[in-house]
Amino acid sequence: MNPIQHILDTYPLIVLDGAMATELERKGCDLNDSLWSAKILMEEPELIKQVHTDYFAAGADCAITASYQSTFEGFAARGLSEAEARRLIELSVSIAAEARDEFWSLKENRLNRPKPIIAASIGPYGAYLADGSEYRGNYAISEDELIEFHRPRMKALIEAGADVLACETIPCLTEAKAIVRLLKEFPETYAWISFSAKDGLHISDGTPASDCASWLDEHRQIAALGINCTPLQHIPSLIEELKKNTSKPIIVYPNSGEQYDPETKTWNGAACAESYGASARTWHEKGARLIGGCCRTKPEDIQEIAAWARSLKTT
């Protein structure tokens, strides 16, 4: 069963969660580490569960797991065994599911909303490199090598019971093609693919977003496609480019408006002057059916989206 379509058959919009890292930092975590939020899986997993709970309370219909930077290779470089790495990758799913099930057990939390789903985050190869190449896509490896890289984590996340895979911040169509080929090894699994973008027309490596949508539209296991980890101002035109070239649901969860410098690993500039919830309404009007937030967004931003999303009527 396609879990995204199952919800969209009844509800007009799926509200995603927001940033994990920002919230962990607000809770006192130091994420200046190549493992990023995966480091907290090792050290303080209860804080990750609390962030998921906060987003469910804000109105999120989907939790994206803290596995973006969790790879067998990354954990091995930290001295962990393959078994220890697998346990942590699986833990990212079970933590989110526990938070969801505890939240959903209370009757007052089940009004006018779907039961939230768990989306297992699969970050790009560039996230493992931790050198900013997830915003460039200039990998010096082949499609087959990308499949080999992604296979162990994908298998572990599926076996851990994730409802859907969130293949996110993908910077190049080559990596998306590798993921789609790999998905065929797990024929009952659905995924979304969301790209990082450099402007209002192109994903990070310069490929037209329209080409990405056209190619992915042909593949059954892709439940939604879209854009994440991208400046707010590019989102409206990117939605238009995608919508013209696919019949699949469009997903967007951009950054707060601040700009990330991958060299210094710092954020600069101000967040969007318009409220995040107001921007999200524009994205929905243009055709997005899954909306949330990426870097630097907060539960308050998700709450703004949910506040008007709950009043929408299914068409």
Backbone bond lengths (Angstrom), bond angles and torsions (degrees), N, CA, C in turn:
res aa  C-N    CA-C-N  psi(-1)  N-CA   C-N-CA  omega(-1)  CA-C   N-CA-C  phi
1 M - - - 1.466 - - 1.527 110.28 -
2 N 1.314 114.91 136.18 1.465 120.81 175.71 1.532 108.61 -79.98
3 P 1.336 118.44 107.09 1.468 119.83 -172.80 1.520 113.48 -68.30
4 I 1.314 117.24 -27.55 1.465 120.40 179.23 1.520 110.10 -72.78
5 Q 1.324 116.97 -47.68 1.455 119.69 179.16 1.523 111.19 -64.88
6 H 1.329 116.07 -33.51 1.465 120.14 178.64 1.531 110.49 -57.96
7 I 1.328 117.34 -42.54 1.468 120.40 177.92 1.523 110.79 -72.06
8 L 1.341 116.71 -43.56 1.463 119.74 -175.82 1.519 112.78 -69.25
9 D 1.320 117.60 -15.40 1.458 120.22 173.78 1.526 111.44 -68.72
10 T 1.334 116.07 -21.40 1.465 121.02 -177.58 1.523 113.12 -114.81
11 Y 1.322 116.88 -32.97 1.461 121.55 -176.12 1.532 109.77 -119.02
12 P 1.338 117.35 143.28 1.472 119.91 -175.92 1.516 114.65 -76.79
13 L 1.342 117.15 -15.68 1.461 120.15 -175.44 1.525 109.59 -149.49
14 I 1.321 116.31 138.74 1.460 121.46 170.34 1.523 107.29 -102.16
15 V 1.319 116.17 121.98 1.467 121.73 178.24 1.527 108.32 -89.56
16 L 1.309 116.35 117.83 1.459 120.94 177.93 1.522 110.05 -85.52
17 D 1.317 116.40 173.39 1.465 119.60 174.91 1.524 109.94 -85.57
18 G 1.326 116.48 -170.48 1.462 121.66 -179.68 1.517 110.69 -118.75
19 A 1.307 115.61 -155.68 1.460 120.74 -173.76 1.528 111.80 -64.77
20 M 1.320 115.80 139.58 1.456 122.10 172.96 1.532 110.11 -86.73
21 A 1.330 116.85 -47.37 1.470 120.74 -172.84 1.524 112.06 -61.44
22 T 1.331 116.77 -44.72 1.464 120.10 -179.43 1.517 110.94 -56.19
23 E 1.331 115.21 -44.41 1.457 119.35 -177.30 1.529 111.42 -69.40
24 L 1.319 117.25 -36.66 1.462 119.54 177.01 1.531 110.46 -65.25
25 E 1.321 116.35 -38.98 1.466 119.66 176.90 1.521 110.79 -65.28
26 R 1.313 117.09 -37.92 1.471 120.55 177.75 1.522 111.39 -65.58
27 K 1.329 115.96 -23.68 1.463 120.64 177.07 1.529 111.99 -91.83
28 G 1.331 116.28 8.95 1.460 120.58 172.68 1.514 115.97 99.23
29 C 1.330 118.49 7.03 1.469 120.42 -178.55 1.529 111.25 -81.17
30 D 1.312 116.26 145.48 1.461 122.87 173.68 1.524 107.83 -100.36
31 L 1.333 116.51 111.31 1.469 120.79 -176.67 1.526 112.28 -104.65
32 N 1.311 117.61 15.63 1.459 120.64 177.11 1.529 108.53 -76.70
33 D 1.328 114.64 75.93 1.458 121.59 -170.09 1.525 107.42 -157.78
34 S 1.327 117.72 147.02 1.458 120.41 -179.56 1.523 111.67 -64.05
35 L 1.333 118.10 -23.03 1.469 121.04 178.11 1.527 112.72 -84.14
36 W 1.324 117.20 -14.90 1.453 123.35 176.43 1.525 108.93 54.32
37 S 1.351 118.39 -129.65 1.463 118.80 -175.32 1.527 112.30 -68.33
38 A 1.342 117.35 -18.47 1.467 119.67 176.53 1.521 111.19 -63.15
39 K 1.317 116.09 -26.31 1.469 120.55 175.84 1.539 110.59 -60.08
40 I 1.337 116.44 -36.03 1.467 120.59 -177.99 1.522 110.73 -74.33
41 L 1.340 117.75 -27.06 1.467 119.91 171.97 1.515 110.27 -57.08
42 M 1.327 116.37 -37.30 1.447 121.42 -179.28 1.521 112.00 -75.51
43 E 1.332 116.44 -37.14 1.466 120.67 -167.13 1.529 114.58 -101.98
44 E 1.349 117.38 -44.38 1.466 120.23 -174.41 1.534 110.45 -143.62
45 P 1.318 117.32 64.94 1.472 119.50 -175.64 1.524 113.91 -61.05
46 E 1.341 116.38 -24.31 1.465 118.23 -179.95 1.529 111.40 -64.03
47 L 1.347 117.41 -26.64 1.464 119.89 177.81 1.526 110.97 -70.84
48 I 1.325 116.82 -35.74 1.467 120.13 175.97 1.526 109.88 -63.48
49 K 1.322 116.88 -42.52 1.467 120.48 177.82 1.526 110.56 -60.30
50 Q 1.328 117.29 -39.36 1.459 120.44 179.95 1.521 111.45 -65.51
51 V 1.342 117.29 -38.26 1.465 120.22 177.39 1.529 110.32 -63.26
52 H 1.320 116.81 -44.19 1.473 119.27 176.42 1.524 110.79 -57.99
53 T 1.318 116.54 -44.88 1.473 120.80 179.74 1.516 111.09 -60.58
54 D 1.331 116.60 -41.90 1.467 121.02 179.09 1.531 111.29 -59.90
55 Y 1.322 116.03 -40.60 1.468 119.08 -179.47 1.522 111.67 -72.15
56 F 1.326 118.04 -37.23 1.468 119.18 175.10 1.526 109.77 -61.13
57 A 1.310 116.06 -43.06 1.464 120.31 179.29 1.525 111.31 -63.62
58 A 1.330 116.94 -30.37 1.469 121.35 178.82 1.525 111.97 -76.27
59 G 1.347 116.73 -15.90 1.456 119.66 177.41 1.512 115.47 120.94
60 A 1.330 118.64 7.71 1.461 120.64 -177.98 1.528 111.60 -68.41
61 D 1.327 114.98 136.17 1.462 122.17 176.47 1.526 111.27 -97.44
62 C 1.317 116.71 2.27 1.456 121.23 -176.22 1.519 108.81 -154.53
63 A 1.324 115.85 131.99 1.463 121.04 174.00 1.521 108.67 -106.68
64 I 1.323 116.23 128.75 1.463 121.75 175.91 1.529 107.14 -96.39
65 T 1.313 116.43 124.62 1.466 121.02 -171.63 1.527 112.53 -70.18
66 A 1.314 115.15 163.04 1.467 122.34 -179.34 1.531 111.08 -87.05
67 S 1.332 115.34 47.40 1.469 120.10 -177.56 1.523 112.89 -113.84
68 Y 1.323 117.02 8.59 1.465 121.47 -177.78 1.527 111.60 -52.57
69 Q 1.315 115.76 -45.06 1.467 120.72 -177.02 1.527 111.62 -105.43
70 S 1.324 116.02 11.64 1.470 120.39 -178.29 1.521 109.53 -90.95
71 T 1.312 117.00 103.81 1.454 121.31 178.31 1.526 109.34 -130.15
72 F 1.316 115.55 155.28 1.465 119.48 176.77 1.521 110.40 -60.46
73 E 1.340 115.87 -39.15 1.468 119.73 -179.61 1.525 111.43 -66.87
74 G 1.319 116.44 -42.17 1.461 119.97 -179.76 1.513 112.68 -65.23
75 F 1.328 116.60 -42.05 1.465 119.89 178.07 1.533 111.21 -69.55
76 A 1.340 116.73 -35.13 1.464 119.61 178.85 1.529 110.39 -63.54
77 A 1.323 115.93 -37.80 1.470 119.47 178.36 1.519 111.70 -64.66
78 R 1.350 116.33 -21.59 1.463 121.58 177.77 1.528 110.74 -91.12
79 G 1.332 116.62 0.03 1.456 120.44 176.08 1.509 115.34 95.89
80 L 1.340 117.15 9.66 1.458 120.09 -179.20 1.533 110.19 -86.97
81 S 1.314 115.99 148.57 1.453 121.09 176.44 1.522 109.73 -76.54
82 E 1.328 115.40 168.53 1.461 119.92 177.38 1.525 110.74 -61.03
83 A 1.314 116.93 -40.44 1.475 120.68 179.59 1.521 111.15 -65.01
84 E 1.332 117.34 -40.99 1.469 120.93 179.05 1.528 110.30 -66.11
85 A 1.325 116.60 -40.19 1.464 120.21 178.45 1.525 110.77 -63.47
86 R 1.334 116.34 -43.44 1.461 119.76 179.48 1.528 110.65 -62.45
87 R 1.309 116.99 -40.55 1.469 120.11 179.51 1.521 110.66 -60.10
88 L 1.330 117.76 -42.13 1.461 120.67 -178.74 1.525 111.56 -69.85
89 I 1.327 116.60 -39.48 1.465 120.05 178.06 1.526 109.97 -63.42
90 E 1.330 116.77 -43.87 1.465 120.39 177.16 1.526 111.27 -66.34
91 L 1.326 116.30 -34.84 1.465 120.67 179.14 1.525 111.11 -60.64
92 S 1.329 117.62 -34.89 1.465 119.80 -179.92 1.527 111.15 -59.31
93 V 1.329 116.57 -33.76 1.466 120.63 178.78 1.525 110.62 -77.98
94 S 1.325 117.16 -45.82 1.471 119.42 -176.11 1.527 111.75 -65.89
95 I 1.332 117.38 -34.31 1.466 120.15 176.92 1.527 110.40 -61.84
96 A 1.333 116.54 -47.59 1.463 120.31 -179.49 1.522 110.79 -63.88
97 A 1.330 116.42 -40.46 1.465 119.86 -179.71 1.527 111.57 -66.34
98 E 1.325 116.90 -40.18 1.470 120.22 177.27 1.522 110.90 -61.67
99 A 1.328 116.32 -44.89 1.463 120.00 179.46 1.521 110.30 -61.58
100 R 1.330 116.47 -42.41 1.468 121.17 178.75 1.519 111.51 -63.30
101 D 1.329 116.60 -47.22 1.463 119.86 -175.56 1.525 111.50 -66.52
102 E 1.323 117.06 -38.61 1.464 120.15 177.32 1.523 110.70 -65.97
103 F 1.321 117.00 -41.44 1.459 121.08 178.46 1.529 110.51 -64.10
104 W 1.319 116.37 -44.30 1.460 121.95 -174.79 1.526 112.55 -73.93
105 S 1.317 116.91 -16.47 1.468 119.62 -179.01 1.523 112.17 -70.41
106 L 1.320 117.08 -17.04 1.460 120.97 179.98 1.528 109.92 -92.00
107 K 1.296 116.23 124.12 1.463 121.88 -173.87 1.527 112.38 -55.52
108 E 1.328 116.78 -38.39 1.471 119.63 -176.74 1.527 112.63 -66.99
109 N 1.329 116.70 -16.02 1.468 119.71 179.63 1.527 112.76 -90.14
110 R 1.327 117.31 0.31 1.459 119.96 -174.12 1.528 112.91 -107.91
111 L 1.317 117.27 13.89 1.460 120.58 -175.96 1.525 111.72 -85.18
112 N 1.315 116.64 128.53 1.463 123.18 170.76 1.525 113.61 55.15
113 R 1.323 116.13 39.10 1.467 119.52 178.58 1.526 109.19 -157.66
114 P 1.327 117.68 155.42 1.464 120.31 176.92 1.521 110.76 -79.95
115 K 1.327 115.54 159.32 1.461 118.89 171.54 1.523 108.43 -64.12
116 P 1.335 118.17 125.08 1.467 119.29 -176.28 1.527 112.56 -61.60
117 I 1.326 114.73 147.68 1.457 121.39 177.38 1.530 110.10 -105.00
118 I 1.331 114.91 160.46 1.467 121.12 -179.96 1.523 108.40 -107.84
119 A 1.321 115.73 118.67 1.464 122.32 178.91 1.528 108.44 -105.92
120 A 1.318 115.98 117.53 1.466 120.77 -178.31 1.517 109.63 -81.79
121 S 1.317 115.23 117.92 1.464 120.33 -176.83 1.523 111.57 -72.26
122 I 1.319 115.00 128.82 1.461 122.34 171.98 1.523 106.81 -121.41
123 G 1.306 115.64 102.17 1.453 120.25 178.32 1.517 110.86 -76.22
124 P 1.328 117.37 164.78 1.457 120.84 -178.11 1.527 112.25 -74.72
125 Y 1.293 115.50 167.32 1.473 121.45 175.52 1.527 110.43 -53.54
126 G 1.331 116.18 -37.41 1.460 120.23 -179.23 1.515 113.75 -63.19
127 A 1.329 118.14 -26.90 1.463 120.28 177.39 1.514 110.48 -67.15
128 Y 1.331 116.52 -39.17 1.465 120.53 176.13 1.526 110.48 -62.71
129 L 1.337 117.33 -38.86 1.463 120.41 179.17 1.527 111.84 -65.96
130 A 1.349 116.25 -27.48 1.476 122.33 177.69 1.523 112.30 55.66
131 D 1.347 115.30 37.92 1.469 119.48 179.68 1.524 112.22 -124.77
132 G 1.324 116.34 15.55 1.464 120.09 179.40 1.508 114.58 85.79
133 S 1.341 118.39 1.83 1.464 119.14 -175.79 1.518 113.28 -74.17
134 E 1.348 118.15 -8.21 1.461 117.93 171.94 1.527 111.44 -70.17
135 Y 1.339 116.29 -8.76 1.457 120.50 175.07 1.530 111.42 -106.82
136 R 1.329 116.85 7.48 1.469 121.23 178.26 1.523 111.92 -126.01
137 G 1.328 116.57 -42.55 1.454 120.32 179.30 1.508 114.80 74.53
138 N 1.329 116.30 14.88 1.468 120.12 -177.36 1.528 110.41 -88.94
139 Y 1.332 115.48 58.54 1.453 120.49 -179.57 1.532 109.85 -75.09
140 A 1.301 115.04 144.38 1.463 119.52 177.32 1.527 110.22 -101.22
141 I 1.332 116.64 38.57 1.465 120.02 179.05 1.530 108.90 -132.47
142 S 1.312 115.88 162.34 1.458 122.05 -174.26 1.526 112.19 -86.73
143 E 1.321 114.89 169.89 1.467 121.04 175.58 1.524 110.39 -60.49
144 D 1.324 117.08 -41.67 1.470 120.36 178.93 1.521 111.54 -62.92
145 E 1.328 116.79 -38.91 1.469 120.16 178.64 1.527 110.64 -67.62
146 L 1.325 117.42 -35.06 1.465 120.53 176.66 1.524 110.79 -65.52
147 I 1.326 116.72 -37.36 1.469 120.05 176.46 1.523 110.30 -61.86
148 E 1.295 116.84 -45.21 1.469 120.90 179.78 1.525 111.10 -61.98
149 F 1.326 116.50 -37.21 1.466 120.68 178.49 1.525 111.39 -66.36
150 H 1.317 116.68 -44.54 1.468 120.33 -173.54 1.531 113.61 -80.33
151 R 1.325 118.13 -23.66 1.468 120.42 -170.78 1.534 113.85 -57.73
152 P 1.339 120.82 -51.95 1.473 119.16 -174.08 1.533 113.22 -60.56
153 R 1.333 116.57 -43.16 1.467 118.61 -179.62 1.522 110.60 -68.75
154 M 1.328 117.64 -43.72 1.457 119.56 179.11 1.521 110.52 -57.26
155 K 1.311 117.10 -45.74 1.465 121.67 -179.83 1.529 110.67 -61.07
156 A 1.325 117.45 -43.71 1.465 120.91 -179.19 1.525 111.26 -64.73
157 L 1.325 117.35 -41.18 1.462 120.77 -178.87 1.528 111.35 -68.45
158 I 1.323 116.75 -38.45 1.463 120.00 177.63 1.523 109.89 -65.56
159 E 1.326 116.26 -45.98 1.470 119.85 -178.84 1.518 111.87 -66.60
160 A 1.337 117.52 -23.39 1.465 120.79 177.42 1.524 112.19 -75.56
161 G 1.333 117.21 -10.76 1.458 119.82 174.05 1.512 116.63 101.18
162 A 1.334 118.50 17.93 1.465 120.44 177.20 1.526 110.31 -60.15
163 D 1.322 116.21 145.19 1.459 120.82 179.86 1.523 112.06 -75.40
164 V 1.325 116.22 -34.41 1.455 122.61 -176.89 1.523 107.02 -155.20
165 L 1.316 116.89 157.67 1.461 121.05 176.64 1.525 109.62 -99.89
166 A 1.318 116.16 134.34 1.460 122.08 176.65 1.528 107.76 -104.49
167 C 1.327 116.14 91.76 1.471 120.88 179.33 1.522 106.06 -87.52
168 E 1.328 116.13 101.22 1.454 120.10 -162.88 1.523 113.61 -124.19
169 T 1.343 113.47 158.28 1.463 122.73 -179.59 1.533 110.25 58.46
170 I 1.318 116.16 36.39 1.459 121.51 179.88 1.535 108.05 -76.86
171 P 1.349 118.19 123.84 1.464 119.49 -172.18 1.518 115.36 -94.70
172 C 1.340 117.14 -8.94 1.465 118.54 -175.67 1.524 110.21 -147.45
173 L 1.329 115.11 150.00 1.464 119.84 -178.79 1.523 110.99 -66.38
174 T 1.331 117.86 -29.41 1.468 120.55 178.04 1.517 111.23 -57.29
175 E 1.341 117.15 -42.96 1.455 119.68 179.94 1.523 110.90 -69.95
176 A 1.324 117.58 -36.69 1.465 119.99 176.13 1.523 110.75 -62.42
177 K 1.322 116.59 -40.16 1.472 120.00 178.41 1.526 110.88 -64.56
178 A 1.335 116.39 -38.85 1.463 119.73 177.65 1.527 110.57 -62.24
179 I 1.316 116.65 -42.96 1.465 121.07 -179.43 1.528 110.72 -64.10
180 V 1.331 117.16 -42.32 1.461 120.56 179.41 1.529 110.57 -63.83
181 R 1.320 117.15 -41.71 1.473 120.09 176.86 1.525 110.60 -61.58
182 L 1.322 116.50 -42.37 1.453 121.09 -179.42 1.529 111.14 -66.13
183 L 1.307 116.98 -37.77 1.471 120.75 -179.93 1.525 111.96 -57.67
184 K 1.306 117.83 -29.59 1.465 121.23 -178.91 1.528 111.60 -63.68
185 E 1.341 116.88 -18.65 1.466 120.11 174.71 1.526 111.22 -75.17
186 F 1.342 116.44 -13.28 1.476 122.52 -179.22 1.534 107.36 -128.95
187 P 1.325 117.53 72.17 1.475 121.42 -166.83 1.525 115.68 -63.42
188 E 1.323 118.35 -17.91 1.465 120.32 179.54 1.527 112.47 -92.30
189 T 1.323 116.86 1.03 1.464 121.77 -175.49 1.525 110.91 -97.95
190 Y 1.334 114.93 138.58 1.464 121.46 175.54 1.528 109.38 -112.11
191 A 1.325 115.44 154.38 1.462 120.55 -179.47 1.521 109.39 -144.88
192 W 1.325 115.31 156.73 1.464 118.27 163.00 1.525 107.29 -108.14
193 I 1.303 115.25 152.83 1.462 121.27 173.24 1.515 107.55 -121.94
194 S 1.322 115.59 121.70 1.465 120.65 176.41 1.524 108.13 -123.14
195 F 1.315 114.61 132.65 1.455 122.32 -175.82 1.523 111.56 -97.87
196 S 1.316 116.95 152.50 1.460 120.69 163.75 1.528 106.82 -85.65
197 A 1.315 117.36 146.85 1.467 121.02 -174.22 1.523 111.24 -127.84
198 K 1.326 115.40 149.98 1.470 121.59 -178.40 1.520 112.46 -95.81
199 D 1.349 116.84 -21.65 1.457 121.18 179.03 1.528 107.75 -159.69
200 G 1.310 116.99 -164.73 1.452 120.29 -175.25 1.507 115.78 -81.29
201 L 1.348 116.36 1.64 1.458 120.46 -177.59 1.522 113.72 -129.44
202 H 1.321 117.86 -21.56 1.459 121.31 -169.76 1.526 111.86 -128.54
203 I 1.345 115.22 144.37 1.462 118.95 171.59 1.532 108.54 -75.36
204 S 1.316 116.53 179.60 1.466 120.41 -166.45 1.521 114.92 -59.23
205 D 1.340 118.06 -35.32 1.469 119.02 -177.76 1.526 112.35 -86.35
206 G 1.333 117.05 2.81 1.457 120.59 177.30 1.517 114.99 100.09
207 T 1.327 118.09 -5.73 1.466 120.73 177.57 1.527 109.38 -68.04
208 P 1.332 118.34 134.38 1.472 119.15 176.27 1.531 111.55 -58.41
209 A 1.310 115.64 134.26 1.471 119.81 178.08 1.522 110.57 -59.06
210 S 1.328 116.35 -32.30 1.465 120.23 179.54 1.525 111.40 -62.39
211 D 1.334 117.41 -37.56 1.464 120.96 178.33 1.528 110.90 -65.54
212 C 1.314 115.90 -39.63 1.470 120.33 178.84 1.525 110.52 -62.56
213 A 1.330 115.76 -44.56 1.463 119.98 -179.39 1.524 110.83 -63.97
214 S 1.320 116.89 -42.74 1.464 120.54 -179.56 1.523 111.43 -61.41
215 W 1.324 116.03 -42.63 1.465 119.51 -178.07 1.524 111.14 -69.04
216 L 1.322 117.26 -45.26 1.464 120.59 -177.10 1.525 112.61 -70.60
217 D 1.324 116.89 -24.69 1.460 120.61 -177.16 1.527 112.54 -59.27
218 E 1.316 116.63 -23.05 1.465 121.34 -175.52 1.524 113.32 -83.01
219 H 1.328 118.09 -5.67 1.464 119.93 -167.98 1.527 111.45 -110.93
220 R 1.333 114.95 118.64 1.461 123.00 -173.17 1.517 113.57 -57.54
221 Q 1.336 118.17 -39.61 1.466 120.75 -172.67 1.527 113.49 -77.19
222 I 1.313 117.26 -7.37 1.468 119.77 175.09 1.525 108.22 -85.29
223 A 1.320 115.34 108.05 1.463 121.21 -173.98 1.525 112.90 -83.60
224 A 1.326 116.76 -22.10 1.462 121.96 178.56 1.520 106.88 -163.40
225 L 1.321 116.17 159.25 1.463 119.78 176.61 1.513 108.88 -146.34
226 G 1.338 114.49 153.96 1.455 116.66 -178.32 1.509 113.76 173.66
227 I 1.332 114.59 -143.14 1.462 122.36 -168.97 1.520 109.78 -135.50
228 N 1.341 116.00 138.30 1.470 119.83 169.07 1.525 109.10 -142.15
229 C 1.313 116.11 174.25 1.469 123.55 175.81 1.528 111.49 48.91
230 T 1.309 115.17 49.24 1.464 123.16 -173.90 1.525 108.24 -139.43
231 P 1.341 118.55 146.83 1.468 120.10 179.34 1.529 112.69 -57.89
232 L 1.315 114.79 143.40 1.467 121.69 -176.29 1.522 113.75 -54.05
233 Q 1.335 116.30 -39.07 1.464 118.60 -170.97 1.524 113.36 -66.43
234 H 1.334 117.52 -18.75 1.467 120.06 -179.00 1.532 113.24 -86.37
235 I 1.320 116.73 -13.42 1.467 119.72 -168.92 1.531 113.95 -65.75
236 P 1.339 120.49 -45.95 1.474 118.15 -177.16 1.527 113.46 -57.17
237 S 1.321 117.74 -46.23 1.466 118.54 -178.02 1.521 111.59 -71.20
238 L 1.329 117.60 -31.98 1.467 120.26 176.88 1.529 110.82 -65.55
239 I 1.323 116.93 -40.17 1.467 119.72 176.73 1.528 109.45 -59.29
240 E 1.333 116.69 -43.84 1.461 120.36 -179.66 1.526 111.16 -61.45
241 E 1.334 116.67 -42.60 1.461 120.56 179.74 1.529 111.61 -63.46
242 L 1.322 115.80 -41.64 1.460 119.81 179.98 1.521 111.28 -69.04
243 K 1.316 115.93 -45.22 1.465 120.84 -173.96 1.533 111.19 -62.47
244 K 1.326 116.82 -32.30 1.465 120.34 -179.81 1.527 111.93 -70.45
245 N 1.330 116.27 -14.94 1.458 119.05 -170.43 1.526 114.65 -125.60
246 T 1.330 117.07 9.84 1.465 119.60 176.97 1.517 110.18 -152.27
247 S 1.319 114.92 151.88 1.463 120.59 172.41 1.527 110.94 -100.86
248 K 1.316 116.75 -1.09 1.464 120.74 -179.35 1.531 110.60 -76.19
249 P 1.344 117.45 156.18 1.466 120.01 175.66 1.525 110.81 -59.28
250 I 1.319 115.49 141.83 1.467 121.12 -179.49 1.523 109.11 -101.65
251 I 1.330 113.92 132.09 1.455 121.75 -177.67 1.529 109.40 -115.17
252 V 1.321 116.94 133.72 1.468 120.70 175.13 1.526 109.22 -137.25
253 Y 1.316 115.58 132.43 1.462 120.52 170.34 1.530 108.19 -148.83
254 P 1.340 114.38 84.10 1.461 120.82 -176.80 1.525 112.72 -80.60
255 N 1.317 114.41 179.75 1.461 121.25 176.88 1.523 110.30 -77.93
256 S 1.322 115.59 174.89 1.454 121.04 -174.03 1.522 113.41 -72.92
257 G 1.318 117.33 -17.07 1.458 121.19 -175.62 1.515 112.23 126.37
258 E 1.334 116.02 -21.81 1.463 119.79 175.90 1.531 109.67 -74.77
259 Q 1.328 116.45 159.21 1.452 121.70 -176.33 1.529 110.82 -106.51
260 Y 1.331 115.84 134.73 1.472 120.99 -178.58 1.515 110.26 -96.81
261 D 1.340 115.87 133.93 1.458 122.24 174.77 1.522 107.52 -105.96
262 P 1.367 117.89 106.25 1.465 119.71 -176.17 1.525 113.70 -68.17
263 E 1.329 116.64 -17.57 1.467 119.46 178.62 1.529 110.78 -73.81
264 T 1.335 115.44 -48.01 1.471 119.71 -177.77 1.527 112.16 -94.08
265 K 1.365 115.13 -9.36 1.471 121.23 -177.31 1.531 111.70 56.24
266 T 1.348 114.95 43.28 1.460 120.53 178.99 1.523 109.60 -129.30
267 W 1.343 114.55 162.15 1.461 121.45 178.73 1.522 108.87 -109.02
268 N 1.334 116.14 140.96 1.454 121.41 -177.29 1.519 110.15 -134.43
269 G 1.334 114.89 159.34 1.455 119.57 178.21 1.512 111.86 84.25
270 A 1.322 114.48 179.90 1.464 120.79 -176.52 1.520 110.87 -103.45
271 A 1.314 115.09 157.20 1.464 119.78 173.99 1.520 108.93 -69.71
272 C 1.314 115.79 168.11 1.455 121.79 -177.31 1.533 110.95 -57.96
273 A 1.322 116.11 139.48 1.464 119.85 -179.55 1.522 110.74 -67.33
274 E 1.328 116.74 -38.45 1.457 121.08 176.71 1.525 108.77 -73.53
275 S 1.317 117.73 147.81 1.453 119.48 179.17 1.526 109.39 -63.57
276 Y 1.325 115.70 150.05 1.462 119.89 -177.93 1.525 110.30 -62.58
277 G 1.307 115.66 -39.19 1.456 119.65 179.70 1.520 112.64 -63.06
278 A 1.340 116.97 -37.48 1.467 120.61 178.09 1.524 110.66 -68.01
279 S 1.337 117.12 -40.48 1.468 120.46 176.30 1.526 110.21 -61.17
280 A 1.333 115.42 -42.71 1.461 120.20 -178.41 1.523 111.55 -62.43
281 R 1.308 116.98 -35.30 1.465 119.93 177.70 1.534 110.43 -62.13
282 T 1.336 116.04 -39.61 1.465 120.34 176.41 1.519 111.04 -62.20
283 W 1.335 116.71 -42.31 1.478 119.93 179.80 1.528 110.55 -63.14
284 H 1.333 115.77 -38.78 1.466 118.75 178.54 1.521 110.60 -65.76
285 E 1.319 117.17 -41.61 1.464 120.61 179.71 1.524 111.38 -62.84
286 K 1.329 116.87 -29.21 1.463 121.03 178.96 1.525 112.49 -82.93
287 G 1.332 116.57 -11.63 1.449 118.32 173.06 1.517 117.22 129.58
288 A 1.329 118.90 -0.68 1.467 120.39 178.46 1.523 110.27 -72.32
289 R 1.341 116.34 137.41 1.462 120.40 -178.69 1.521 113.00 -118.99
290 L 1.323 117.27 -5.97 1.473 122.65 169.78 1.518 106.15 -130.43
291 I 1.329 116.47 121.07 1.470 120.24 -173.65 1.523 109.82 -136.30
292 G 1.318 115.55 133.76 1.458 121.44 175.60 1.513 109.32 -156.91
293 G 1.327 115.44 -152.08 1.456 119.52 -177.66 1.518 111.80 -134.61
294 C 1.318 115.65 152.58 1.457 120.70 176.44 1.531 107.78 -112.76
295 C 1.297 118.12 -135.60 1.469 121.64 -169.63 1.527 113.06 -54.87
296 R 1.317 114.48 133.61 1.467 124.92 174.20 1.527 114.05 74.11
297 T 1.322 118.35 2.75 1.462 119.18 173.84 1.522 109.07 -83.63
298 K 1.317 116.19 160.61 1.463 122.24 -170.66 1.527 110.66 -132.24
299 P 1.347 117.24 168.59 1.464 119.28 175.06 1.528 112.94 -55.02
300 E 1.323 116.94 -32.81 1.465 119.46 178.98 1.525 111.68 -62.28
301 D 1.332 116.90 -35.04 1.467 120.57 177.72 1.527 110.56 -67.74
302 I 1.316 116.16 -41.46 1.463 120.45 179.01 1.525 110.27 -67.10
303 Q 1.310 116.36 -36.32 1.464 120.43 177.76 1.523 110.69 -62.70
304 E 1.332 117.22 -36.97 1.466 120.90 177.69 1.527 110.78 -63.27
305 I 1.320 116.53 -41.30 1.468 119.70 178.77 1.524 110.47 -65.32
306 A 1.334 115.81 -48.12 1.464 120.31 -177.36 1.528 111.87 -62.25
307 A 1.316 117.05 -31.26 1.475 121.15 -176.34 1.523 111.27 -59.21
308 W 1.344 117.40 -40.81 1.470 118.20 178.20 1.534 112.17 -95.43
309 A 1.320 117.14 -25.12 1.470 119.46 -179.27 1.520 112.04 -62.56
310 R 1.340 117.31 -36.23 1.460 120.20 -176.94 1.525 112.64 -66.19
311 S 1.340 116.59 -17.71 1.472 118.72 -178.41 1.520 111.97 -94.51
312 L 1.341 117.92 -3.56 1.461 121.11 -179.56 1.520 110.52 -70.57
313 K 1.312 115.44 150.98 1.462 121.55 177.38 1.525 109.38 -104.77
314 T 1.319 117.12 140.40 1.448 120.78 176.11 1.516 109.59 -69.79
315 T 1.350 115.78 132.07 1.462 119.29 -179.60 1.516 110.82 -93.97
